[in-house]
Amino acid sequence: MLRLYDSRLSGNSWKVRILLSQLGLPYERVTLDLAKGQTQEPAFRELSRFARVPVLQLENAQTIVESGAILLYLAQGTPYLPDDPLVRAQVMSWLFFEQADLQKSIAIPRVWHLRGLASGREQEIRRFHAEGYPALEMLEQWLVGRTWLVEERYTVADTAVFAYVSLASQGGYDMERFPSIREWIARVKGQAGWVELIPEAG
Ligand SMILES: N[C@@H](CCC(=O)N[C@@H](CS)C(=O)NCC(=O)O)C(=O)O
């Protein structure tokens, strides 16, 4: 059976859980506690290459790291990743944009807020927001008049960009500024198989 190493609050792991659910694939979860430093334990470091979740372990024990790589691997041959090379490139362009421009600028202030570490870090948070807001503005403009990110169909581009963008208010972002993003978030949540961030067990 597939095995997913994740953590409860990790948006990157959430992307993978959403897709696994949408594909109806059974899997075992190994949920690490990041606050306890479990990603730094030698066995996990060895398995995960970068000491981060998510990690997908296949039936043959091979592992795939990086949420975008896992999404692309699982989605191949399914409607979540169209076969046409140009459309696939468009999907990948959103995966790369999310990692380069959105993910850290949302995830780091979010984790500080969630762990009660934001006080005294106002200047650093402002710096992350100074990077994150322009990226959110670009996403907002793209979504005006569009239903989905690529070719007017739901793909892993939507799953990948959705996760942290939907959590941005936890990182102190004012999402009232982005009506098209908010409508798109609601559409993603309405997709068959979509799952909440915090799963029942673990
Ligand atoms: N680019 C990576 C980022 C993964 C990442 O940053 N994972 C975080 C949780 S979301 C993590 O495991 N951090 C290590 C730690 O906090 O110990 C991906 O997309 O998978």
The ligand as an ORCA input file, in Angstrom:
! r2SCAN-3c Opt
* xyz 0 1
  N       8.997     22.250     -1.254
  C       8.554     21.273     -0.299
  C       8.329     21.965      1.024
  C       8.049     20.971      2.127
  C       8.008     21.653      3.468
  O       8.373     22.827      3.635
  N       7.555     20.880      4.443
  C       7.469     21.390      5.796
  C       6.037     21.235      6.326
  S       4.868     21.986      5.243
  C       8.399     20.581      6.675
  O       8.362     19.369      6.664
  N       9.286     21.269      7.425
  C      10.245     20.602      8.255
  C      10.042     20.862      9.708
  O       9.301     21.822     10.055
  O      10.615     20.127     10.506
  C       7.259     20.586     -0.785
  O       6.525     21.209     -1.556
  O       7.016     19.434     -0.442
*
